[in-house]
Structure formats: C-alpha cells, structure tokens
C-alpha cells in the first residue's frame, strides 16, 4: 500500500486561507458601512424629555455621609 504524500498540504492550506481572505475582502468592499452621526447632526434633533426628568425628586444623603450645613 503506497504512502500518502503530505508534502503539499501546507502549501494547499495556506493558499486556500489566502484565497478565502481575498474573497471575504472583496465581498466586504461592496457592503455599506454604518456611519456614526457627527456632533452637528445630533444637535439638530430635539432631545426628548422623559417624564421623570421634568419632576423634582428629593435626593437623600447616604447614612454614612455627615450633614453639611
């Protein structure tokens, strides 16, 4: 029974990974990227007020804090 020649496996696997990387890069080249809005664009939109932002709430001091007069 003849021996299996494995001398070209490293070259084959390396070229396959390189080809898959190139194909992936070409596919990603055509994908639209998500754009992060700039600071100027954020200022044009009015900030929505949440119900609890308009109400006054009393803030209590933690028990470990001394009272400041």
PDB file of N, CA, C and O in Angstrom:
ATOM      1  N   UNK A   1       0.851  -1.177   0.000  1.00  0.00           N
ATOM      2  CA  UNK A   1       0.000   0.000   0.000  1.00  0.00           C
ATOM      3  C   UNK A   1       0.900   1.246   0.000  1.00  0.00           C
ATOM      4  O   UNK A   1       1.805   1.354   0.827  1.00  0.00           O
ATOM      5  N   UNK A   2       0.650   2.198  -0.939  1.00  0.00           N
ATOM      6  CA  UNK A   2       1.528   3.366  -1.039  1.00  0.00           C
ATOM      7  C   UNK A   2       1.285   4.356   0.104  1.00  0.00           C
ATOM      8  O   UNK A   2       0.187   4.430   0.657  1.00  0.00           O
ATOM      9  N   UNK A   3       2.317   5.102   0.439  1.00  0.00           N
ATOM     10  CA  UNK A   3       2.222   6.121   1.483  1.00  0.00           C
ATOM     11  C   UNK A   3       1.505   7.348   0.926  1.00  0.00           C
ATOM     12  O   UNK A   3       1.616   7.659  -0.260  1.00  0.00           O
ATOM     13  N   UNK A   4       0.773   8.036   1.794  1.00  0.00           N
ATOM     14  CA  UNK A   4       0.077   9.257   1.410  1.00  0.00           C
ATOM     15  C   UNK A   4       1.083  10.398   1.414  1.00  0.00           C
ATOM     16  O   UNK A   4       1.755  10.631   2.419  1.00  0.00           O
ATOM     17  N   UNK A   5       1.192  11.110   0.297  1.00  0.00           N
ATOM     18  CA  UNK A   5       2.150  12.207   0.177  1.00  0.00           C
ATOM     19  C   UNK A   5       1.538  13.473   0.780  1.00  0.00           C
ATOM     20  O   UNK A   5       0.584  14.021   0.228  1.00  0.00           O
ATOM     21  N   UNK A   6       2.072  13.932   1.894  1.00  0.00           N
ATOM     22  CA  UNK A   6       1.533  15.107   2.579  1.00  0.00           C
ATOM     23  C   UNK A   6       2.435  16.323   2.426  1.00  0.00           C
ATOM     24  O   UNK A   6       2.264  17.305   3.148  1.00  0.00           O
ATOM     25  N   UNK A   7       3.375  16.281   1.519  1.00  0.00           N
ATOM     26  CA  UNK A   7       4.330  17.381   1.405  1.00  0.00           C
ATOM     27  C   UNK A   7       3.691  18.664   0.860  1.00  0.00           C
ATOM     28  O   UNK A   7       4.205  19.753   1.115  1.00  0.00           O
ATOM     29  N   UNK A   8       2.600  18.560   0.126  1.00  0.00           N
ATOM     30  CA  UNK A   8       1.988  19.758  -0.468  1.00  0.00           C
ATOM     31  C   UNK A   8       0.816  20.286   0.356  1.00  0.00           C
ATOM     32  O   UNK A   8       0.201  21.282  -0.023  1.00  0.00           O
ATOM     33  N   UNK A   9       0.500  19.639   1.468  1.00  0.00           N
ATOM     34  CA  UNK A   9      -0.655  20.069   2.251  1.00  0.00           C
ATOM     35  C   UNK A   9      -0.478  21.472   2.820  1.00  0.00           C
ATOM     36  O   UNK A   9      -1.421  22.263   2.817  1.00  0.00           O
ATOM     37  N   UNK A  10       0.697  21.783   3.298  1.00  0.00           N
ATOM     38  CA  UNK A  10       0.922  23.106   3.875  1.00  0.00           C
ATOM     39  C   UNK A  10       0.699  24.197   2.833  1.00  0.00           C
ATOM     40  O   UNK A  10       0.061  25.212   3.114  1.00  0.00           O
ATOM     41  N   UNK A  11       1.224  23.984   1.637  1.00  0.00           N
ATOM     42  CA  UNK A  11       1.036  24.959   0.566  1.00  0.00           C
ATOM     43  C   UNK A  11      -0.441  25.067   0.186  1.00  0.00           C
ATOM     44  O   UNK A  11      -0.942  26.170  -0.031  1.00  0.00           O
ATOM     45  N   UNK A  12      -1.134  23.944   0.106  1.00  0.00           N
ATOM     46  CA  UNK A  12      -2.548  23.937  -0.276  1.00  0.00           C
ATOM     47  C   UNK A  12      -3.397  24.671   0.760  1.00  0.00           C
ATOM     48  O   UNK A  12      -4.252  25.483   0.404  1.00  0.00           O
ATOM     49  N   UNK A  13      -3.161  24.385   2.035  1.00  0.00           N
ATOM     50  CA  UNK A  13      -3.947  25.028   3.090  1.00  0.00           C
ATOM     51  C   UNK A  13      -3.644  26.521   3.158  1.00  0.00           C
ATOM     52  O   UNK A  13      -4.554  27.328   3.348  1.00  0.00           O
ATOM     53  N   UNK A  14      -2.390  26.892   3.007  1.00  0.00           N
ATOM     54  CA  UNK A  14      -2.015  28.312   3.036  1.00  0.00           C
ATOM     55  C   UNK A  14      -2.665  29.076   1.894  1.00  0.00           C
ATOM     56  O   UNK A  14      -3.200  30.165   2.101  1.00  0.00           O
ATOM     57  N   UNK A  15      -2.624  28.519   0.700  1.00  0.00           N
ATOM     58  CA  UNK A  15      -3.251  29.192  -0.442  1.00  0.00           C
ATOM     59  C   UNK A  15      -4.766  29.247  -0.311  1.00  0.00           C
ATOM     60  O   UNK A  15      -5.392  30.212  -0.749  1.00  0.00           O
ATOM     61  N   UNK A  16      -5.361  28.217   0.290  1.00  0.00           N
ATOM     62  CA  UNK A  16      -6.808  28.224   0.485  1.00  0.00           C
ATOM     63  C   UNK A  16      -7.200  29.332   1.462  1.00  0.00           C
ATOM     64  O   UNK A  16      -8.172  30.046   1.217  1.00  0.00           O
ATOM     65  N   UNK A  17      -6.469  29.488   2.555  1.00  0.00           N
ATOM     66  CA  UNK A  17      -6.771  30.543   3.525  1.00  0.00           C
ATOM     67  C   UNK A  17      -6.575  31.917   2.894  1.00  0.00           C
ATOM     68  O   UNK A  17      -7.378  32.821   3.123  1.00  0.00           O
ATOM     69  N   UNK A  18      -5.524  32.082   2.108  1.00  0.00           N
ATOM     70  CA  UNK A  18      -5.288  33.348   1.423  1.00  0.00           C
ATOM     71  C   UNK A  18      -6.414  33.660   0.433  1.00  0.00           C
ATOM     72  O   UNK A  18      -6.857  34.805   0.339  1.00  0.00           O
ATOM     73  N   UNK A  19      -6.876  32.648  -0.302  1.00  0.00           N
ATOM     74  CA  UNK A  19      -7.970  32.859  -1.255  1.00  0.00           C
ATOM     75  C   UNK A  19      -9.266  33.222  -0.533  1.00  0.00           C
ATOM     76  O   UNK A  19     -10.001  34.103  -0.981  1.00  0.00           O
ATOM     77  N   UNK A  20      -9.548  32.546   0.583  1.00  0.00           N
ATOM     78  CA  UNK A  20     -10.754  32.878   1.339  1.00  0.00           C
ATOM     79  C   UNK A  20     -10.684  34.290   1.914  1.00  0.00           C
ATOM     80  O   UNK A  20     -11.693  34.995   1.948  1.00  0.00           O
ATOM     81  N   UNK A  21      -9.521  34.702   2.358  1.00  0.00           N
ATOM     82  CA  UNK A  21      -9.351  36.063   2.863  1.00  0.00           C
ATOM     83  C   UNK A  21      -9.598  37.082   1.753  1.00  0.00           C
ATOM     84  O   UNK A  21     -10.264  38.093   1.975  1.00  0.00           O
ATOM     85  N   UNK A  22      -9.067  36.821   0.566  1.00  0.00           N
ATOM     86  CA  UNK A  22      -9.272  37.751  -0.566  1.00  0.00           C
ATOM     87  C   UNK A  22     -10.739  37.822  -0.965  1.00  0.00           C
ATOM     88  O   UNK A  22     -11.256  38.904  -1.241  1.00  0.00           O
ATOM     89  N   UNK A  23     -11.408  36.681  -0.996  1.00  0.00           N
ATOM     90  CA  UNK A  23     -12.838  36.667  -1.343  1.00  0.00           C
ATOM     91  C   UNK A  23     -13.640  37.437  -0.305  1.00  0.00           C
ATOM     92  O   UNK A  23     -14.541  38.200  -0.653  1.00  0.00           O
ATOM     93  N   UNK A  24     -13.317  37.239   0.972  1.00  0.00           N
ATOM     94  CA  UNK A  24     -14.011  37.958   2.045  1.00  0.00           C
ATOM     95  C   UNK A  24     -13.798  39.464   1.910  1.00  0.00           C
ATOM     96  O   UNK A  24     -14.741  40.236   2.085  1.00  0.00           O
ATOM     97  N   UNK A  25     -12.582  39.888   1.604  1.00  0.00           N
ATOM     98  CA  UNK A  25     -12.303  41.318   1.457  1.00  0.00           C
ATOM     99  C   UNK A  25     -13.060  41.907   0.270  1.00  0.00           C
ATOM    100  O   UNK A  25     -13.559  43.030   0.348  1.00  0.00           O
ATOM    101  N   UNK A  26     -13.148  41.164  -0.817  1.00  0.00           N
ATOM    102  CA  UNK A  26     -13.894  41.667  -1.969  1.00  0.00           C
ATOM    103  C   UNK A  26     -15.380  41.773  -1.663  1.00  0.00           C
ATOM    104  O   UNK A  26     -16.035  42.708  -2.124  1.00  0.00           O
ATOM    105  N   UNK A  27     -15.924  40.841  -0.899  1.00  0.00           N
ATOM    106  CA  UNK A  27     -17.334  40.922  -0.530  1.00  0.00           C
ATOM    107  C   UNK A  27     -17.588  42.094   0.413  1.00  0.00           C
ATOM    108  O   UNK A  27     -18.603  42.781   0.296  1.00  0.00           O
ATOM    109  N   UNK A  28     -16.671  42.322   1.342  1.00  0.00           N
ATOM    110  CA  UNK A  28     -16.857  43.413   2.291  1.00  0.00           C
ATOM    111  C   UNK A  28     -16.676  44.769   1.629  1.00  0.00           C
ATOM    112  O   UNK A  28     -17.173  45.770   2.145  1.00  0.00           O
ATOM    113  N   UNK A  29     -15.995  44.829   0.529  1.00  0.00           N
ATOM    114  CA  UNK A  29     -15.780  46.084  -0.179  1.00  0.00           C
ATOM    115  C   UNK A  29     -17.097  46.664  -0.678  1.00  0.00           C
ATOM    116  O   UNK A  29     -17.242  47.883  -0.769  1.00  0.00           O
ATOM    117  N   UNK A  30     -18.058  45.800  -1.002  1.00  0.00           N
ATOM    118  CA  UNK A  30     -19.336  46.255  -1.549  1.00  0.00           C
ATOM    119  C   UNK A  30     -20.390  46.500  -0.475  1.00  0.00           C
ATOM    120  O   UNK A  30     -21.483  46.966  -0.796  1.00  0.00           O
ATOM    121  N   UNK A  31     -20.098  46.202   0.785  1.00  0.00           N
ATOM    122  CA  UNK A  31     -21.074  46.376   1.849  1.00  0.00           C
ATOM    123  C   UNK A  31     -21.066  47.828   2.329  1.00  0.00           C
ATOM    124  O   UNK A  31     -19.999  48.417   2.499  1.00  0.00           O
ATOM    125  N   UNK A  32     -22.247  48.406   2.548  1.00  0.00           N
ATOM    126  CA  UNK A  32     -22.290  49.770   3.095  1.00  0.00           C
ATOM    127  C   UNK A  32     -21.880  49.747   4.561  1.00  0.00           C
ATOM    128  O   UNK A  32     -22.290  48.866   5.316  1.00  0.00           O
ATOM    129  N   UNK A  33     -21.086  50.702   4.947  1.00  0.00           N
ATOM    130  CA  UNK A  33     -20.637  50.783   6.328  1.00  0.00           C
ATOM    131  C   UNK A  33     -21.597  51.656   7.124  1.00  0.00           C
ATOM    132  O   UNK A  33     -22.209  52.573   6.577  1.00  0.00           O
ATOM    133  N   UNK A  34     -21.725  51.373   8.405  1.00  0.00           N
ATOM    134  CA  UNK A  34     -22.581  52.159   9.286  1.00  0.00           C
ATOM    135  C   UNK A  34     -21.855  53.461   9.596  1.00  0.00           C
ATOM    136  O   UNK A  34     -20.718  53.448  10.068  1.00  0.00           O
ATOM    137  N   UNK A  35     -22.505  54.565   9.334  1.00  0.00           N
ATOM    138  CA  UNK A  35     -21.867  55.851   9.603  1.00  0.00           C
ATOM    139  C   UNK A  35     -22.325  56.369  10.958  1.00  0.00           C
ATOM    140  O   UNK A  35     -23.510  56.319  11.284  1.00  0.00           O
ATOM    141  N   UNK A  36     -21.393  56.858  11.729  1.00  0.00           N
ATOM    142  CA  UNK A  36     -21.693  57.429  13.032  1.00  0.00           C
ATOM    143  C   UNK A  36     -22.030  58.897  12.822  1.00  0.00           C
ATOM    144  O   UNK A  36     -21.247  59.628  12.216  1.00  0.00           O
ATOM    145  N   UNK A  37     -23.198  59.346  13.320  1.00  0.00           N
ATOM    146  CA  UNK A  37     -23.553  60.754  13.106  1.00  0.00           C
ATOM    147  C   UNK A  37     -22.574  61.681  13.804  1.00  0.00           C
ATOM    148  O   UNK A  37     -22.118  61.409  14.915  1.00  0.00           O
ATOM    149  N   UNK A  38     -22.261  62.773  13.138  1.00  0.00           N
ATOM    150  CA  UNK A  38     -21.338  63.749  13.699  1.00  0.00           C
ATOM    151  C   UNK A  38     -22.042  64.579  14.758  1.00  0.00           C
ATOM    152  O   UNK A  38     -23.264  64.510  14.889  1.00  0.00           O
ATOM    153  N   UNK A  39     -21.294  65.353  15.505  1.00  0.00           N
ATOM    154  CA  UNK A  39     -21.837  66.166  16.599  1.00  0.00           C
ATOM    155  C   UNK A  39     -22.856  67.185  16.074  1.00  0.00           C
ATOM    156  O   UNK A  39     -23.858  67.444  16.740  1.00  0.00           O
ATOM    157  N   UNK A  40     -22.618  67.764  14.898  1.00  0.00           N
ATOM    158  CA  UNK A  40     -23.533  68.761  14.349  1.00  0.00           C
ATOM    159  C   UNK A  40     -24.898  68.144  14.033  1.00  0.00           C
ATOM    160  O   UNK A  40     -25.932  68.784  14.228  1.00  0.00           O
ATOM    161  N   UNK A  41     -24.899  66.913  13.550  1.00  0.00           N
ATOM    162  CA  UNK A  41     -26.154  66.262  13.208  1.00  0.00           C
ATOM    163  C   UNK A  41     -26.971  65.946  14.451  1.00  0.00           C
ATOM    164  O   UNK A  41     -28.201  65.953  14.401  1.00  0.00           O
ATOM    165  N   UNK A  42     -26.309  65.672  15.552  1.00  0.00           N
ATOM    166  CA  UNK A  42     -27.025  65.350  16.779  1.00  0.00           C
ATOM    167  C   UNK A  42     -27.734  66.580  17.335  1.00  0.00           C
ATOM    168  O   UNK A  42     -28.789  66.446  17.956  1.00  0.00           O
ATOM    169  N   UNK A  43     -27.186  67.761  17.129  1.00  0.00           N
ATOM    170  CA  UNK A  43     -27.758  68.975  17.692  1.00  0.00           C
ATOM    171  C   UNK A  43     -29.053  69.386  17.010  1.00  0.00           C
ATOM    172  O   UNK A  43     -29.843  70.125  17.597  1.00  0.00           O
ATOM    173  N   UNK A  44     -29.288  68.936  15.808  1.00  0.00           N
ATOM    174  CA  UNK A  44     -30.490  69.309  15.076  1.00  0.00           C
ATOM    175  C   UNK A  44     -31.732  68.611  15.610  1.00  0.00           C
ATOM    176  O   UNK A  44     -32.845  69.109  15.441  1.00  0.00           O
ATOM    177  N   UNK A  45     -31.550  67.461  16.253  1.00  0.00           N
ATOM    178  CA  UNK A  45     -32.689  66.712  16.762  1.00  0.00           C
ATOM    179  C   UNK A  45     -32.986  67.165  18.191  1.00  0.00           C
ATOM    180  O   UNK A  45     -32.093  67.168  19.037  1.00  0.00           O
ATOM    181  N   UNK A  46     -34.231  67.546  18.462  1.00  0.00           N
ATOM    182  CA  UNK A  46     -34.541  67.965  19.837  1.00  0.00           C
ATOM    183  C   UNK A  46     -34.493  66.753  20.769  1.00  0.00           C
ATOM    184  O   UNK A  46     -34.899  65.648  20.409  1.00  0.00           O
ATOM    185  N   UNK A  47     -33.988  66.995  21.964  1.00  0.00           N
ATOM    186  CA  UNK A  47     -33.891  65.918  22.940  1.00  0.00           C
ATOM    187  C   UNK A  47     -35.280  65.650  23.497  1.00  0.00           C
ATOM    188  O   UNK A  47     -35.972  66.575  23.921  1.00  0.00           O
ATOM    189  N   UNK A  48     -35.684  64.399  23.498  1.00  0.00           N
ATOM    190  CA  UNK A  48     -36.989  64.061  24.042  1.00  0.00           C
ATOM    191  C   UNK A  48     -36.911  64.057  25.554  1.00  0.00           C
ATOM    192  O   UNK A  48     -35.986  63.500  26.147  1.00  0.00           O
ATOM    193  N   UNK A  49     -37.882  64.680  26.157  1.00  0.00           N
ATOM    194  CA  UNK A  49     -37.928  64.759  27.614  1.00  0.00           C
ATOM    195  C   UNK A  49     -38.644  63.518  28.146  1.00  0.00           C
ATOM    196  O   UNK A  49     -39.719  63.155  27.667  1.00  0.00           O
ATOM    197  N   UNK A  50     -38.047  62.888  29.121  1.00  0.00           N
ATOM    198  CA  UNK A  50     -38.665  61.736  29.763  1.00  0.00           C
ATOM    199  C   UNK A  50     -39.499  62.230  30.930  1.00  0.00           C
ATOM    200  O   UNK A  50     -39.175  63.261  31.519  1.00  0.00           O
ATOM    201  N   UNK A  51     -40.570  61.520  31.281  1.00  0.00           N
ATOM    202  CA  UNK A  51     -41.464  62.011  32.346  1.00  0.00           C
ATOM    203  C   UNK A  51     -40.752  62.267  33.666  1.00  0.00           C
ATOM    204  O   UNK A  51     -41.074  63.230  34.361  1.00  0.00           O
ATOM    205  N   UNK A  52     -39.795  61.427  34.020  1.00  0.00           N
ATOM    206  CA  UNK A  52     -39.129  61.609  35.309  1.00  0.00           C
ATOM    207  C   UNK A  52     -38.082  62.722  35.281  1.00  0.00           C
ATOM    208  O   UNK A  52     -37.577  63.110  36.335  1.00  0.00           O
ATOM    209  N   UNK A  53     -37.749  63.238  34.111  1.00  0.00           N
ATOM    210  CA  UNK A  53     -36.807  64.347  34.045  1.00  0.00           C
ATOM    211  C   UNK A  53     -37.477  65.675  34.406  1.00  0.00           C
ATOM    212  O   UNK A  53     -36.809  66.595  34.878  1.00  0.00           O
ATOM    213  N   UNK A  54     -38.760  65.779  34.192  1.00  0.00           N
ATOM    214  CA  UNK A  54     -39.456  67.031  34.476  1.00  0.00           C
ATOM    215  C   UNK A  54     -39.890  67.124  35.929  1.00  0.00           C
ATOM    216  O   UNK A  54     -40.167  68.222  36.411  1.00  0.00           O
ATOM    217  N   UNK A  55     -39.956  66.015  36.632  1.00  0.00           N
ATOM    218  CA  UNK A  55     -40.402  66.017  38.018  1.00  0.00           C
ATOM    219  C   UNK A  55     -39.217  66.227  38.950  1.00  0.00           C
ATOM    220  O   UNK A  55     -38.101  65.782  38.684  1.00  0.00           O
ATOM    221  N   UNK A  56     -39.496  66.924  40.055  1.00  0.00           N
ATOM    222  CA  UNK A  56     -38.471  67.148  41.056  1.00  0.00           C
ATOM    223  C   UNK A  56     -38.458  65.964  42.002  1.00  0.00           C
ATOM    224  O   UNK A  56     -39.507  65.522  42.471  1.00  0.00           O
ATOM    225  N   UNK A  57     -37.297  65.462  42.275  1.00  0.00           N
ATOM    226  CA  UNK A  57     -37.180  64.365  43.239  1.00  0.00           C
ATOM    227  C   UNK A  57     -36.213  64.774  44.320  1.00  0.00           C
ATOM    228  O   UNK A  57     -35.209  65.436  44.052  1.00  0.00           O
ATOM    229  N   UNK A  58     -36.513  64.382  45.538  1.00  0.00           N
ATOM    230  CA  UNK A  58     -35.647  64.714  46.660  1.00  0.00           C
ATOM    231  C   UNK A  58     -34.509  63.708  46.713  1.00  0.00           C
ATOM    232  O   UNK A  58     -34.741  62.501  46.633  1.00  0.00           O
ATOM    233  N   UNK A  59     -33.285  64.195  46.845  1.00  0.00           N
ATOM    234  CA  UNK A  59     -32.121  63.337  46.910  1.00  0.00           C
ATOM    235  C   UNK A  59     -31.701  63.247  48.363  1.00  0.00           C
ATOM    236  O   UNK A  59     -31.425  64.267  48.995  1.00  0.00           O
ATOM    237  N   UNK A  60     -31.652  62.053  48.894  1.00  0.00           N
ATOM    238  CA  UNK A  60     -31.281  61.832  50.282  1.00  0.00           C
ATOM    239  C   UNK A  60     -29.790  61.565  50.385  1.00  0.00           C
ATOM    240  O   UNK A  60     -29.189  60.964  49.494  1.00  0.00           O
ATOM    241  N   UNK A  61     -29.201  62.019  51.481  1.00  0.00           N
ATOM    242  CA  UNK A  61     -27.799  61.725  51.747  1.00  0.00           C
ATOM    243  C   UNK A  61     -27.668  60.285  52.222  1.00  0.00           C
ATOM    244  O   UNK A  61     -28.544  59.791  52.933  1.00  0.00           O
ATOM    245  N   UNK A  62     -26.615  59.616  51.851  1.00  0.00           N
ATOM    246  CA  UNK A  62     -26.416  58.270  52.401  1.00  0.00           C
ATOM    247  C   UNK A  62     -26.203  58.360  53.911  1.00  0.00           C
ATOM    248  O   UNK A  62     -25.806  59.413  54.409  1.00  0.00           O
ATOM    249  N   UNK A  63     -26.454  57.300  54.635  1.00  0.00           N
ATOM    250  CA  UNK A  63     -26.340  57.293  56.090  1.00  0.00           C
ATOM    251  C   UNK A  63     -24.905  57.547  56.553  1.00  0.00           C
ATOM    252  O   UNK A  63     -24.686  58.074  57.644  1.00  0.00           O
ATOM    253  N   UNK A  64     -23.940  57.177  55.731  1.00  0.00           N
ATOM    254  CA  UNK A  64     -22.548  57.340  56.159  1.00  0.00           C
ATOM    255  C   UNK A  64     -22.043  58.771  55.959  1.00  0.00           C
ATOM    256  O   UNK A  64     -20.988  59.118  56.489  1.00  0.00           O
ATOM    257  N   UNK A  65     -22.756  59.601  55.218  1.00  0.00           N
ATOM    258  CA  UNK A  65     -22.290  60.966  54.962  1.00  0.00           C
ATOM    259  C   UNK A  65     -22.706  61.889  56.104  1.00  0.00           C
ATOM    260  O   UNK A  65     -23.828  61.787  56.599  1.00  0.00           O
ATOM    261  N   UNK A  66     -21.825  62.778  56.525  1.00  0.00           N
ATOM    262  CA  UNK A  66     -22.223  63.751  57.552  1.00  0.00           C
ATOM    263  C   UNK A  66     -23.075  64.851  56.915  1.00  0.00           C
ATOM    264  O   UNK A  66     -22.936  65.156  55.730  1.00  0.00           O
ATOM    265  N   UNK A  67     -23.935  65.422  57.703  1.00  0.00           N
ATOM    266  CA  UNK A  67     -24.754  66.511  57.191  1.00  0.00           C
ATOM    267  C   UNK A  67     -23.898  67.765  56.992  1.00  0.00           C
ATOM    268  O   UNK A  67     -23.084  68.132  57.839  1.00  0.00           O
ATOM    269  N   UNK A  68     -24.108  68.387  55.874  1.00  0.00           N
ATOM    270  CA  UNK A  68     -23.334  69.608  55.591  1.00  0.00           C
ATOM    271  C   UNK A  68     -24.283  70.783  55.731  1.00  0.00           C
ATOM    272  O   UNK A  68     -25.314  70.841  55.060  1.00  0.00           O
ATOM    273  N   UNK A  69     -23.939  71.710  56.593  1.00  0.00           N
ATOM    274  CA  UNK A  69     -24.810  72.865  56.830  1.00  0.00           C
ATOM    275  C   UNK A  69     -24.227  74.094  56.193  1.00  0.00           C
ATOM    276  O   UNK A  69     -24.814  75.172  56.281  1.00  0.00           O
TER     277      UNK A  69
END
